[in-house]
Structure formats: structure tokens, C-alpha cells
Amino acid sequence: MRLWVDTDFGFDDLWALLLLRHYGATVEGISLVAGNTPLPQVIANALGAAEAYELGAPLHAGADKALVREVETAQEILGEKGMDSRGRFLPEVDRAQPPADAVEALAAWLMQDGRREVLALGPLTNIALLVQRFPEAAARITRLVWMGGSNGPGNHSPLAEFNALCDPEAAAIVAGAGLPLDVIDLMICRQAIFGPEDMPQTDPLTADLLGGYLDIGLKRGRAGMAIYDPVAALAMVRPSAFAFERQSLTVSTTPNETYGATRFRPDPQGLTRLPTAPLEDIARLCLDALRQEASHGLSE
């Protein structure tokens, strides 16, 4: 599988990229978008991860703000860097910044032959700009998998999941674009939980970053932490691990308590698919991939 990844590059985004590598997928480009943190920190995280984990895909900087709303980050939860740690952090890399051409680069990639599959792990700003500016290229997406939305309560407001609430207008544009869309929502991700007893044996850097991620849940009095972006990556490379149902999707862009809420309606003809249940132990699959892949080529 060859694909493109659009990401706001926190720790679980890195975990998702390592899972893709574990399953033999080739990431041919990575576009960056503001979300977990402002775009400069997203870029710093991507550069540090590329060096530490030898991620070779070209990086492209994209949107630094939502289409309409004010900037919303998850730094209050994830820390200033968008990823917490029990010690080590990604290296600070002194190298050239990626070109600010994410939408153009994605459009050019989509116009090539073959299946064109895209994994989106953050707010959908870059993808919405693609739909608006390069509709012919966007129409060539053969499968778009997005970690976002919720077929139930939210996590950043009572009704909205973070990636959807970060840029509701972008999510609404993508939902209405007629693309083959798999939405890996909050409800399915919350069925992939790991706790202290599940921590895999990895290299020290990965262990510290994974521990910091787990601590997000533990510090809130929970027994463990849900796995988000790696579950979306798993759905990309191993869709048989999920039971999907076809839906119609709408996103609220009304600036009230419903802002960013995703509404799903069963629709046998719908182009959106929503996983209703895991068919395998998806938490174990995500942890096993991290265990086996994290130290692969890790730079000292």
C-alpha cells in the first residue's frame, strides 16, 4: 500500500506512522496541519520524529489555522509540545524547514496513477483546501480515512470531538465532497484501551513518550488511555479488524453548543463508512506494532 498522511503530529500520530511501517505501507508524503499544537511545533515534532525514527517521507507544511474559527489546540491536555513524556523528548533538529506547499504537493501526488489513499489524523483543513482549490485532484482519492468525529458524546466539548471542533467548516466541506470516507470516530477508539500492565518493551525514547501518553489517562483517574490515531492507521491497513456500516455524515457549523458535532445517519448508499465494532483486539494490534517497530532503525 502506498498512501499520503495528513497530520498534526503528536505522539499518537508518530505511533500511527510506525504502525503503517510495521504493516509494510509506504508513506509517500506527509502534510502538516495545525491542531494538537500551533504549526511551528507540529513542524518541529515532525522533523524530530523523522530524524529519531528514520521516517523518510517528504514533509510539507500546510494550514496554520482553521478556515473560519479561532485557533484551538490541545496543549492544555497534551503539553506545550503536543506530546508529554516521562523523560526523553524528540530531538530538536536544526535543518531546513519543509516547504509550505502541502495542498499543492498533495494535489500533485493525487494526479499520479494508481490507488490514491489518504490517512488524515488531525483537523481536516488541508483536505478541505484541497477540495476547494483542486477538486479534480480531490476526486481521485480512492479512500480517505479520518480519525475524527464522534457518533456519541464529544471529548473537547460535550458534543464534539477535538479534530472536528478544531475546524468544523473544513470537516463539513469534506463530509459533503462525495469522497469515499472512513471515519474512525471517538467511540471506536475508546474501545482500544491500554494500561500500565500493557506497556510494551521498546527503546527508551519510545517508552518515555508512550508513558507520557498513558499518563494523560492516569492523571485523570482512569485505569488506562484510549488509542486514537494508531486505530485509524490500523483501519487503513487492516480494515478486516472492524465491522463497518455505511452512513451519511453531516457536521454542525452553527456557532453554539453543537459546533463541530458530527451526525451520522445509516444510509446503505452513503459514501461514509463508520466502524461499529472491532472484530479483533485492536489495542493489542496497535501495541504489538509499536513493540516491534519503534526500535527499528531508531537513531541514537
N, C-alpha and C positions, 0 to 999 in steps of 0.2 A: 504494500500500500504506500502510495505517495500522497502527501497532503500538505496543507498550509495550516499554521496555528496562529490565531489572533489572541493575545494575552495581555493581562495587566500585571503579570509576573510577581506573584507572591510565592510562598513555599509550595503550596499545593499545585500551582502552575508548573513549577520545576518538577515536582513529583509526576505530574501528568506527562511531561516530556520524557522523563526517564521510563515511564510505563510504555509509551509509544516505542521507544528504542528497544525495550525488552521484547516487545511483540514483533519486532522487525520492520516497523513502519519507518519510512523515510520522510522526515520533515524537510520540505524544500524551501520554506521561507517562514519567517516569524514576524508578524506585525505587532507593534506595541501600542497600547492604549492606556490612557489614564483611568484609574479605577481604584484598586487597593490603595495606591498612593498617587501623588502627582506624577506626571510623566517623567520628569528628570530622575526620580528614584526608581520608577519602573525600568528605565533605560539602564541605570546603574546595576539593578538586580540582574537584568538580562546579560549584561556584559560580564558580571562576576560569575554567573552560572555558566556562561559559555566557556569561560576560562577554567573554572574549577572542575567541570564535568565534561569538558571537551565536546560541547554541543556545536556542531559545525554549520548549522543552518544560517543563512544570511538574516540579519536583523534589519528591520525597517521601522522607524519611528512614525507614529500616527497621531491620532487626535489627542490633544492635551486638555480637552474639555468636552462636555456634553453638547448636543445640538442646541438645546434651549436652556436647560436648568443650570443652576449654580453648581459649582464643583462639590462633589460628595466623595469622601474617601472612607476607608475602613481602618485608618490608622489608630483610632481610639481602641479598636479591638486587636489589630494585628501588629501594632507598634509603628514607630516612625518609618522603618524600612519596609513595612508591609509584610514582614516576616519576623517572628520572635525567635529566640534561641536560648538554649541553656548554657551557651558559651561562645562557640565559634560562629562567625557570620561569613557570608560570601566575601571573597576578596574584593577590595576596591581596585578597579582596573584603570590604569592610565593609558587609554588607547582612543583612537578616533571614534567619535560618536556615529551611530548609524545614520544613514541618510533619512531625511524627513519626507519619505515618499511611499508610505505604507499602502495607501489606497491605489496609487498608480502601479506599484510593484505587484500587488495582489491582482489587479485587473490584467496586467500583462501575463502573469502566471496562468490565470484562468483561460486566457485565449489560446493556450497551448493544447495539443491533442491529448486524448486520454481522459480517464476519470479525474474529476476535479473536486476533491473532498476537502472541506474546511472544518476545523475544530475551533470554536470560539469559547474562550474561558473567562471572559470579562464582560464589561458593558459592550453593547453592540454598535458603538459609534462608528468605528471603521467600516463595519459591514453595511450600515445604513448609508454612509457616504458613498460606498461602492455602488449600492443600488441607485442612488440619486445621480451620480456622476458617470457611471459606466454600466448602464442597465444591460447592455449586450453581454458584457463580461459576467455580471452577476447571474444572468440567466444560464450560464454554463456550469454553475455549481451543481454537481451531481448529488451531493449530500452535505448538509450543514448540520453539525452537532453543536448545540449551545448548552453550556452549563449556566442555567439561569431560570428565573421564574419560580412559581410555586402553585401547585394545584391544591392549595390549602393556605394556612397562615404564612405570614412572611417572617423574615429574620432581621430586617432593618427598619421595618415599620410593621404594624400589626397585620397588614395585608400584602406587603411587597417584599420580595427577595432582593438582596443587595444589587446584583448585576442589573436587574430590571429597573430598580429605583434610581440607580446611577444615571441612566439615560432612558427614561420611558419612551420618549419620542423616537429614539433610534430603534428600540425594541418593537414599537408599533409599526414602523416602516418595514422592518424585516419580516414581521409576522404577516404583513399584508402584501409581501412581494411575490408570493406564489412560488417560493423556493421549497425544495424537499428538506424539511426541518425536523430534526430530532431534538426535543427539549428535555434535557436531563435536569429535572427540577429539584427543589429543596426536599420534597417528600421522598424521592427515591434515594437521594444522597444520605438522608438521615436514617436509611436502613443499612448503611455501611458505617459501622461504629468500631473504633478500636480503643483499647485502654492500656494502662501501663504494662499489663501482663502480655500484651500483644506486640510490644516493641521489637522489631527485628534486629538482628545483628547486621550492622552496617559500618562504614568508615566513620571516624569521629565527627567530621563536619556534618554529614547527613544525620547522625544520631543527635547532635545538638539542635539542628534545625527541626527535625521531626519531634524532638522533645518539646521545643518551644511551641510547635503547632498543637501538640497534645495538651499542653498547659492551658491553651485557650479554653478548652472544655473543663479541665480540672479546676482551674481558678474560679469557675462559676458553679462549683459544687456538683458537677456532673461526673459520672463514672468514666466517661471517655469523650472522644471527639469524633464528629462526623467527618467523612471524607467526601470532598466535593469535586474539584477539577479532575483528580485521577479517575473518578467514576465516569465522568464524561469521556475521558480518553479511553477507558475500558469499553464504553458503549460504541466508540468509533471502531475499535479493532476487534471487539468480541461481542457483537450485538446479540449473539445467541444466549448471552448471560442475562438477558432481560426479556420480559413479556411487554410488547408494545401494543398500544391501541391508537387508532387514527382519531385525530381531533381537529377542531377549528380553534384557533388561538386569537384572542384579542388582548390588547394591553391598554390599561387606562392611562390617558394623558391629561385627565382632569386634575387640576392642582388642589386636591382636597385629600381626605384620608384614604382615598382609593388610588392615589397617584402611584404608578408603577405596578399595580396589581395585574397579574396575568390570569385571564379567564379562559378555561378550556371547556369545550363542548364536544361530546362524542359525535363524530362525523365520518361515516365509512368512506366518503370521498375526500376527506381532508388531507392536505399535504403535510400537516404536522403530525408527528408521532410522539407519544408520551409513554414512557415506561411505567407500567402499573405495578410491577413486582419484579424482584430479582429472581432468576432461575438458578443461580449459583451463589456461592458465598463470595459476594463482590468485595467485601472488606479484605478477605484473605487473599484474593487475586491481586488487589492493589498493593497489599503489604508484601506479598511474595515477589512481585515485580520490583519493588523498591529494594528489597533484600538482595536480590540477585543482580540488580542493575546499578545501584547507587555507586558502588566502588569500581565499576567498570571504567577504566581509563581516568579515574579521579586524579587530578594533578595535585602534587604536594605543594 
